[in-house]
Amino acid sequence: MAAIANLTIDQGASFSSDVTLKDSGNALFDLTGYTASAKMAKGYSSTRTRVAMTTTIASDPATGVVTLSLTATETAALDAPARYVYDLEVTKGASVTRVIEGIINVRPNVTT
């Protein structure tokens, strides 16, 4: 079962969040040979509001760190105030594992 973590994104600002993955024994999860992907949407079954988040595995994959990010342009295009759901999955070969999921609250920026 995936861990749950809720995030907040400021509309129109660059967003970045590091996620440190650990195995069932609480040791750092070695991401060597893995790829990562994350997506967010206005609802679990929503198809028109899906956004792919940029995922980057640390240069030393043994640290278990994956960075989720969006550019300021990407966050500016998000509805706000709004609540999205997201998940992060890691893949190695044919094995896909959801490692974290949660809610993202998008706070609006001041418009002119």
C-alpha positions as CSV (number, residue, x, y, z in Angstrom):
1,M,0.0,0.0,0.0
2,A,1.3,3.5,-0.9
3,A,2.2,6.1,1.7
4,I,0.0,9.1,1.9
5,A,1.3,12.7,1.8
6,N,-0.6,15.8,1.0
7,L,1.0,18.7,-0.8
8,T,0.3,22.4,-1.5
9,I,1.2,24.2,-4.8
10,D,1.2,28.0,-5.2
11,Q,-0.4,28.8,-8.6
12,G,2.1,30.6,-10.9
13,A,5.2,29.6,-8.8
14,S,7.7,26.9,-9.5
15,F,7.0,23.7,-7.5
16,S,9.4,21.1,-6.3
17,S,9.1,18.4,-3.6
18,D,11.6,15.6,-2.8
19,V,10.2,12.2,-1.8
20,T,12.5,9.8,0.0
21,L,11.4,6.2,-0.6
22,K,12.1,3.5,2.1
23,D,11.5,-0.2,2.0
24,S,9.4,-2.2,4.5
25,G,12.4,-2.4,6.8
26,N,12.7,1.5,6.8
27,A,15.9,1.3,4.8
28,L,16.4,3.7,1.8
29,F,14.9,2.2,-1.3
30,D,17.6,1.7,-4.0
31,L,16.1,3.0,-7.3
32,T,18.8,1.7,-9.5
33,G,17.2,0.5,-12.8
34,Y,13.8,2.2,-11.9
35,T,11.9,4.9,-13.7
36,A,9.4,7.1,-11.9
37,S,6.2,8.8,-13.1
38,A,3.7,11.1,-11.3
39,K,0.3,12.5,-12.3
40,M,-2.3,14.7,-10.8
41,A,-5.9,15.2,-11.7
42,K,-9.0,16.9,-10.3
43,G,-10.5,13.5,-9.5
44,Y,-9.6,9.9,-9.6
45,S,-11.6,9.2,-12.8
46,S,-11.1,12.6,-14.4
47,T,-9.6,12.5,-17.9
48,R,-9.6,16.1,-19.0
49,T,-7.7,17.5,-16.0
50,R,-4.8,15.2,-15.9
51,V,-1.3,16.7,-15.5
52,A,2.0,14.8,-15.8
53,M,4.4,16.0,-13.1
54,T,8.2,15.9,-13.9
55,T,9.9,13.2,-11.9
56,T,13.7,13.0,-11.4
57,I,15.5,10.2,-9.7
58,A,18.5,11.5,-7.7
59,S,21.9,11.1,-9.3
60,D,22.7,8.5,-6.6
61,P,19.6,6.2,-6.9
62,A,20.6,4.4,-3.7
63,T,19.4,7.4,-1.8
64,G,15.8,6.6,-2.7
65,V,15.0,10.2,-3.6
66,V,12.6,11.2,-6.3
67,T,11.9,14.9,-7.0
68,L,8.4,15.9,-8.2
69,S,8.3,19.3,-10.0
70,L,6.2,21.7,-12.1
71,T,7.3,24.9,-13.8
72,A,5.7,28.2,-12.9
73,T,4.0,28.1,-16.3
74,E,2.6,24.7,-15.5
75,T,1.3,25.7,-12.1
76,A,-0.2,28.9,-13.6
77,A,-2.4,26.7,-15.8
78,L,-3.8,24.8,-12.8
79,D,-7.3,25.7,-11.5
80,A,-7.1,27.5,-8.2
81,P,-8.3,27.4,-5.6
82,A,-8.7,23.7,-6.3
83,R,-8.0,20.3,-4.9
84,Y,-6.3,17.6,-7.0
85,V,-5.3,14.0,-6.3
86,Y,-1.9,12.7,-7.3
87,D,0.2,9.6,-7.2
88,L,3.8,8.6,-7.8
89,E,4.8,5.2,-9.3
90,V,8.1,3.6,-9.8
91,T,8.6,1.0,-12.6
92,K,11.3,-1.7,-13.1
93,G,10.7,-4.0,-16.0
94,A,7.0,-5.0,-15.9
95,S,6.6,-4.3,-12.2
96,V,4.8,-1.0,-11.4
97,T,4.5,0.1,-7.7
98,R,2.5,3.0,-6.4
99,V,4.7,4.4,-3.7
100,I,2.9,7.6,-2.6
101,E,-0.4,9.3,-3.1
102,G,-2.4,12.1,-1.7
103,I,-4.2,15.4,-2.2
104,I,-2.7,18.6,-3.7
105,N,-4.2,21.9,-2.7
106,V,-3.6,24.6,-5.3
107,R,-3.6,28.1,-3.8
108,P,-4.4,30.9,-6.2
109,N,-2.1,33.8,-7.1
110,V,-3.1,37.4,-7.2
111,T,-4.1,38.4,-10.7
112,T,-3.9,41.8,-12.2
